């Protein structure tokens, strides 16, 4: 054996040792951290991870991982105690390749929720994760990071969904989503409902209308008791914004339908916001002790393929125009001069400026704006004039005009508005001047129907279609979600639906498909 052969073998052994060091170190650290938490942790009588796990807000090097310890009555003694929870991330589904782990503390002040910003990850790849507390181990979730910012990404597949009233049907759409090959779920509002309608109850809410923090926490917990919803959270990362029912129907900024004193209502809103952040896989911001004050609007890049904005259409908006003095919130009006006020905003001045700057500076192929409702006009022509529903974008027409004018004046291409709220599938052309064929199409709009919430009657919807030629497609008789397949050359939307009300074993089919071609404003039906 010559000297060269010996040195080569030694070098090979050293290289192998160096290659294995990160894996062996991660494995040893994971075992030691988990063992330490298990040894000193509680002995649970019931599963504390019954609300499941979730991930969200993917970035190239990080993702938010979530769970919440839910104490059953047999574990009541643990409720007032701080708990240590281990979060583990793995590179493989078999959980044999540990990547990183975190030991975090949680307590009753945050409903024993756990948020981990899992950083130090590789871009554009899948990871698996779980949580450990005492001898209890959570279900395993699957997540992924977004691609590197300058990567030429071939596609983005996501589900667009909203409006899941627990009482009005089962969450079978989430089962369908969980089984599909998706990069993420884009949820645009009404994750919970505070309200009830006795005419449409399929299964019942627990308790009354939530007002206090613990009541909102219980409502969120009931929604996450649904196995299909938990499965969808465990299967895909979520990107989210909210609408009104996470707090109360049709609220606008600091005003609710009952014209409650602003300080009283803001306390309720703060409780609802805190419960929302406690139960969602979202970043808590610089001060996790103040989750009710965190902002929800955000921007995510998907390589060089797309920018995705999530907008907040509730917290900063102006109050509704021409309100009913006896009952606030949105209503249908005709001849409301306040609608022409150029200062009124759906997003608030600061968010409008942030969005306009982001849009005009974006260099990515697709610009996807996710917000909570329908942007295209849905008013009806009447003998007294055109109607407007003041809770939607028709109630803020100058704000809509400003946004679409920004797109037109900057000659932005491939802009798609994504929405929910109206409980129907909608595909529309967007113009600065709605329904005016002399005003060029500047963007496309896709609105997903509700997961369960009941839709409009066909007579009213027929009037809306007849009065709004920009609406290419509108159906409110089915429930479901929309799959978006974004590629450099085109975006295809597939509206997946089932009959209303949604049954537990519902099967989903394709209601309609639409295409948006790169460089061509607007959409067309396939």
KAMOCOR-V183607 format. One record per residue. RES is the residue in one letter. SS is DSSP state (helix for helix, strand for strand, loop for the rest). PHI is phi as a letter, one per 40 degrees, with the letter a starting at -180 (none if undefined). PSI is psi in radians with two decimals (none if undefined). Layout:
RES_SS_PHI_PSI / RES_SS_PHI_PSI
This chain:
X_loop_none_2.16 / X_loop_c_2.93 / X_helix_c_-0.63 / X_helix_c_-0.73 / X_helix_c_-0.72 / X_helix_c_-0.82 / X_helix_c_-0.66 / X_helix_c_-0.75 / X_helix_c_-0.72 / X_helix_c_-0.73 / X_helix_c_-0.70 / X_helix_c_-0.73 / X_helix_c_-0.74 / X_helix_c_-0.73 / X_helix_c_-0.73 / X_helix_c_-0.74 / X_helix_c_-0.74 / X_helix_c_-0.68 / X_helix_c_-0.63 / X_helix_c_-0.30 / X_helix_d_-0.85 / X_helix_c_-0.71 / X_helix_c_-0.82 / X_helix_c_-0.67 / X_helix_c_-0.75 / X_helix_c_-0.72 / X_helix_c_-0.81 / X_helix_c_-0.72 / X_helix_c_-0.73 / X_helix_d_-0.76 / X_helix_c_-0.71 / X_helix_c_-0.74 / X_helix_c_-0.81 / X_helix_c_-0.71 / X_helix_c_-0.71 / X_helix_c_-0.74 / X_helix_c_-0.69 / X_helix_c_-0.70 / X_helix_c_-0.70 / X_helix_c_0.07 / X_loop_c_3.02 / X_loop_c_2.73 / X_loop_c_1.70 / X_loop_c_2.43 / X_loop_c_-0.38 / X_loop_b_2.73 / X_loop_c_2.01 / X_loop_c_-0.17 / X_loop_b_0.54 / X_loop_c_-0.29 / X_loop_c_-0.03 / X_loop_g_-2.86 / X_strand_b_2.83 / X_strand_a_2.79 / X_strand_b_2.78 / X_strand_a_3.07 / X_strand_f_1.00 / X_strand_c_2.44 / X_strand_b_2.97 / X_loop_d_-0.50 / X_loop_b_0.16 / X_strand_a_2.90 / X_strand_a_2.63 / X_strand_c_2.25 / X_strand_b_2.43 / X_strand_b_2.57 / X_strand_a_3.04 / X_strand_a_2.31 / X_loop_c_2.12 / X_loop_b_2.00 / X_loop_c_2.10 / X_loop_c_2.84 / X_helix_d_-0.58 / X_helix_c_-0.27 / X_helix_b_0.46 / X_helix_d_-0.54 / X_helix_c_-0.38 / X_helix_c_-0.21 / X_loop_c_-0.72 / X_loop_c_0.07 / X_loop_b_2.54 / X_loop_c_2.51 / X_strand_b_2.49 / X_strand_c_2.26 / X_strand_b_2.31 / X_strand_c_2.31 / X_strand_b_2.21 / X_strand_b_2.39 / X_strand_b_2.38 / X_strand_b_2.71 / X_loop_c_-0.10 / X_loop_b_2.74 / X_loop_c_-0.50 / X_loop_c_-0.09 / X_loop_g_0.65 / X_loop_b_-0.13 / X_loop_b_1.42 / X_strand_c_2.49 / X_strand_b_-1.00 / X_strand_a_2.86 / X_strand_a_2.66 / X_strand_b_2.46 / X_strand_b_2.04 / X_strand_b_2.72 / X_strand_b_2.49 / X_strand_a_2.78 / X_loop_a_-3.06 / X_helix_c_-0.41 / X_helix_c_-0.38 / X_helix_b_0.47 / X_loop_f_0.51 / X_loop_f_0.55 / X_strand_c_2.73 / X_strand_b_2.16 / X_strand_b_2.14 / X_strand_b_2.13 / X_strand_c_1.67 / X_strand_c_1.72 / X_loop_b_3.10 / X_loop_g_0.41 / X_loop_c_2.94 / X_loop_c_2.54 / X_loop_c_2.59 / X_loop_g_0.63 / X_loop_a_2.80 / X_strand_c_2.61 / X_strand_b_2.79 / X_strand_b_2.58 / X_strand_a_2.79 / X_strand_a_2.96 / X_strand_b_2.63 / X_strand_b_2.34 / X_strand_a_2.03 / X_loop_g_-2.30 / X_loop_c_0.00 / X_strand_c_2.38 / X_strand_b_2.32 / X_loop_c_2.93 / X_loop_c_2.81 / X_loop_c_2.31 / X_strand_b_2.72 / X_strand_b_2.28 / X_strand_b_-3.06 / X_strand_a_2.69 / X_loop_c_2.79 / X_loop_c_2.82 / X_loop_c_2.87 / X_loop_d_2.57 / X_loop_d_-0.55 / X_loop_b_0.24 / X_loop_c_2.43 / X_loop_c_1.59 / X_loop_c_2.33 / X_loop_c_-0.42 / X_strand_a_2.82 / X_strand_b_2.12 / X_strand_b_2.16 / X_strand_a_2.73 / X_strand_b_2.31 / X_strand_b_2.18 / X_strand_a_2.79 / X_loop_a_2.96 / X_loop_g_1.38 / X_loop_b_1.40 / X_loop_c_2.04 / X_helix_d_-0.66 / X_helix_c_-0.37 / X_helix_c_0.16 / X_loop_i_3.07 / X_loop_c_2.75 / X_loop_c_0.76 / X_helix_c_-0.46 / X_helix_d_-0.59 / X_helix_c_-0.55 / X_helix_c_-0.75 / X_helix_c_-0.73 / X_helix_c_-0.75 / X_helix_c_-0.53 / X_loop_c_-0.11 / X_loop_c_2.77 / X_loop_c_1.67 / X_loop_b_2.64 / X_loop_c_-0.55 / X_strand_a_2.88 / X_strand_b_2.25 / X_strand_b_1.85 / X_strand_b_2.17 / X_loop_b_0.52 / X_loop_h_2.79 / X_loop_g_0.94 / X_loop_c_-0.72 / X_loop_b_2.90 / X_loop_b_2.32 / X_loop_c_-0.31 / X_loop_b_2.99 / X_loop_a_2.66 / X_loop_b_1.91 / X_helix_c_-0.30 / X_helix_c_-0.36 / X_helix_b_0.44 / X_loop_c_2.13 / X_loop_b_-0.68 / X_loop_a_2.67 / X_loop_b_2.53 / X_loop_c_2.64 / X_loop_c_2.37 / X_loop_g_3.14 / X_loop_c_-2.77 / X_loop_c_2.18 / X_loop_c_2.45 / X_loop_b_-0.69 / X_loop_c_2.87 / X_helix_d_-0.87 / X_helix_c_-0.55 / X_helix_c_-0.71 / X_helix_c_-0.65 / X_helix_c_-0.74 / X_helix_c_-0.62 / X_helix_c_-0.77 / X_helix_c_-0.73 / X_helix_c_-0.67 / X_helix_c_-0.72 / X_helix_c_-0.70 / X_loop_c_-0.01 / X_loop_c_-0.22 / X_loop_c_2.12 / X_helix_c_-0.62 / X_helix_c_-0.66 / X_helix_c_-0.75 / X_helix_c_-0.69 / X_helix_c_-0.69 / X_helix_c_-0.68 / X_helix_c_-0.70 / X_helix_c_-0.41 / X_helix_c_-0.56 / X_loop_a_2.62 / X_strand_c_2.61 / X_strand_b_2.52 / X_strand_b_2.29 / X_strand_b_2.66 / X_loop_a_3.09 / X_loop_b_2.98 / X_loop_b_-2.36 / X_loop_c_-0.65 / X_loop_c_-0.22 / X_loop_c_-0.32 / X_loop_b_-1.30 / X_loop_a_2.62 / X_loop_d_2.30 / X_loop_g_0.44 / X_loop_c_2.65 / X_strand_b_1.85 / X_loop_g_-1.85 / X_loop_b_0.35 / X_strand_b_2.32 / X_loop_b_-3.10 / X_loop_c_-0.41 / X_loop_c_0.11 / X_loop_f_0.69 / X_loop_c_2.55 / X_loop_d_2.34 / X_helix_d_-0.73 / X_helix_c_-0.63 / X_helix_c_-0.79 / X_helix_c_-0.68 / X_helix_c_-0.51 / X_helix_c_-0.70 / X_helix_c_-0.76 / X_helix_c_-0.71 / X_helix_c_-0.69 / X_helix_c_-0.76 / X_helix_c_-0.74 / X_helix_c_-0.75 / X_helix_c_-0.79 / X_helix_c_-0.66 / X_helix_c_-0.91 / X_helix_c_-0.55 / X_helix_c_-0.43 / X_helix_b_0.07 / X_loop_b_2.61 / X_loop_c_1.22 / X_loop_b_2.69 / X_loop_c_2.45 / X_loop_c_-0.08 / X_loop_g_-2.99 / X_loop_c_-0.34 / X_loop_b_1.52 / X_helix_c_-0.28 / X_helix_c_-0.13 / X_helix_b_1.05 / X_helix_c_-0.46 / X_helix_c_-0.22 / X_helix_b_0.14 / X_loop_c_2.59 / X_loop_c_2.62 / X_loop_b_-0.43 / X_loop_c_2.51 / X_strand_a_3.05 / X_strand_a_2.35 / X_strand_b_2.34 / X_strand_c_2.50 / X_strand_b_1.44 / X_loop_f_-2.50 / X_loop_c_0.06 / X_loop_c_-0.79 / X_strand_a_2.58 / X_strand_b_2.37 / X_strand_b_2.06 / X_strand_b_2.44 / X_strand_b_2.15 / X_loop_b_2.66 / X_loop_b_1.86 / X_loop_c_0.21 / X_loop_b_-0.83 / X_loop_c_-0.53 / X_loop_b_0.03 / X_loop_c_2.74 / X_loop_c_2.75 / X_loop_c_2.79 / X_loop_c_2.50 / X_loop_c_2.59 / X_loop_f_1.02 / X_loop_c_2.70 / X_strand_c_2.22 / X_loop_c_-0.31 / X_loop_c_-0.31 / X_strand_a_2.09 / X_loop_c_-2.96 / X_loop_g_-3.00 / X_loop_c_2.64 / X_loop_a_2.89 / X_strand_c_2.20 / X_strand_b_2.73 / X_strand_b_2.36 / X_loop_g_0.67 / X_loop_c_1.82 / X_helix_c_-0.47 / X_helix_c_-0.39 / X_helix_c_-0.44 / X_helix_c_-0.01 / X_loop_c_2.03 / X_loop_c_-0.25 / X_loop_c_-0.16 / X_loop_c_2.49 / X_loop_b_2.50 / X_loop_c_-0.59 / X_loop_b_-0.28 / X_loop_g_2.62 / X_helix_c_-0.75 / X_helix_c_-0.75 / X_helix_c_-0.65 / X_helix_d_-0.81 / X_helix_c_-0.77 / X_helix_d_-0.75 / X_helix_c_-0.80 / X_helix_c_-0.73 / X_helix_c_-0.75 / X_helix_c_-0.75 / X_helix_c_-0.86 / X_helix_c_-0.37 / X_helix_c_-0.21 / X_loop_c_2.35 / X_loop_b_0.12 / X_loop_c_2.72 / X_loop_c_-0.88 / X_strand_b_2.49 / X_strand_b_1.84 / X_strand_b_2.08 / X_strand_b_1.85 / X_strand_c_2.13 / X_loop_a_3.06 / X_loop_c_-0.17 / X_loop_a_-2.87 / X_loop_c_2.24 / X_loop_c_-0.67 / X_loop_c_2.65 / X_loop_c_2.43 / X_loop_b_0.35 / X_loop_c_2.88 / X_loop_b_2.34 / X_strand_c_2.21 / X_strand_b_2.90 / X_loop_d_-0.42 / X_loop_c_-0.03 / X_strand_h_-3.09 / X_strand_c_2.37 / X_strand_c_2.79 / X_strand_a_2.35 / X_strand_c_2.04 / X_loop_c_-0.16 / X_loop_c_-0.33 / X_loop_c_-2.96 / X_helix_c_-0.41 / X_helix_c_-0.41 / X_helix_c_-0.09 / X_helix_b_0.99 / X_helix_c_-0.57 / X_helix_c_-0.60 / X_helix_c_-0.71 / X_helix_c_-0.76 / X_helix_c_-0.71 / X_helix_c_-0.78 / X_helix_c_-0.83 / X_helix_c_-0.52 / X_helix_c_-0.65 / X_helix_d_-0.77 / X_helix_c_-0.75 / X_helix_c_-0.82 / X_helix_c_-0.58 / X_loop_c_-0.05 / X_loop_f_0.77 / X_loop_c_2.42 / X_loop_b_2.75 / X_loop_g_0.76 / X_strand_c_2.24 / X_strand_b_2.17 / X_strand_c_2.30 / X_strand_b_2.32 / X_strand_a_-3.11 / X_loop_a_-2.41 / X_loop_g_-0.74 / X_loop_c_0.02 / X_loop_g_0.64 / X_loop_a_2.69 / X_strand_c_2.28 / X_strand_b_2.37 / X_strand_b_2.18 / X_strand_b_2.73 / X_strand_c_2.47 / X_strand_b_2.24 / X_strand_b_2.76 / X_loop_c_-0.70 / X_loop_b_1.82 / X_loop_d_2.44 / X_loop_g_0.27 / X_loop_b_1.89 / X_loop_c_-0.13 / X_loop_c_-0.21 / X_loop_c_2.08 / X_loop_c_2.62 / X_strand_c_2.26 / X_strand_b_-0.28 / X_strand_a_2.98 / X_strand_b_2.73 / X_strand_b_2.39 / X_strand_b_2.17 / X_strand_b_2.23 / X_loop_c_2.47 / X_loop_c_3.03 / X_loop_c_2.70 / X_loop_c_-0.77 / X_loop_a_-0.47 / X_loop_c_2.40 / X_loop_c_2.52 / X_loop_c_-3.11 / X_loop_c_2.76 / X_loop_c_2.71 / X_helix_c_-0.58 / X_helix_c_-0.81 / X_helix_c_-0.72 / X_helix_c_-0.62 / X_helix_c_-0.67 / X_helix_c_-0.70 / X_helix_c_-0.79 / X_helix_c_-0.74 / X_helix_c_-0.52 / X_helix_c_-0.06 / X_loop_b_1.45 / X_loop_c_-0.29 / X_loop_c_-0.34 / X_strand_c_1.96 / X_strand_c_-0.56 / X_strand_a_2.37 / X_strand_a_2.09 / X_strand_b_2.32 / X_loop_b_0.15 / X_loop_c_-0.13 / X_strand_b_2.76 / X_strand_b_2.79 / X_strand_i_-2.48 / X_strand_a_3.06 / X_strand_b_2.35 / X_strand_c_2.24 / X_strand_b_2.19 / X_strand_b_1.77 / X_strand_c_2.11 / X_strand_b_2.85 / X_loop_d_-0.65 / X_loop_c_-0.31 / X_strand_a_2.79 / X_strand_b_2.29 / X_strand_b_2.31 / X_strand_b_2.26 / X_strand_b_2.01 / X_strand_c_1.90 / X_strand_b_2.18 / X_strand_a_2.91 / X_strand_a_2.99 / X_strand_c_2.73 / X_loop_c_2.38 / X_loop_c_2.78 / X_loop_c_2.19 / X_loop_c_2.80 / X_loop_c_-0.59 / X_loop_b_0.45 / X_loop_d_2.50 / X_loop_b_2.59 / X_loop_b_2.44 / X_strand_b_-3.11 / X_strand_c_2.04 / X_strand_c_-0.75 / X_strand_a_2.75 / X_strand_b_2.48 / X_strand_b_2.66 / X_strand_b_2.42 / X_strand_b_2.04 / X_strand_c_2.39 / X_loop_d_2.26 / X_loop_g_-0.07 / X_loop_b_2.01 / X_loop_c_2.52 / X_loop_g_-3.10 / X_loop_b_2.91 / X_strand_a_2.73 / X_strand_c_2.45 / X_loop_c_none
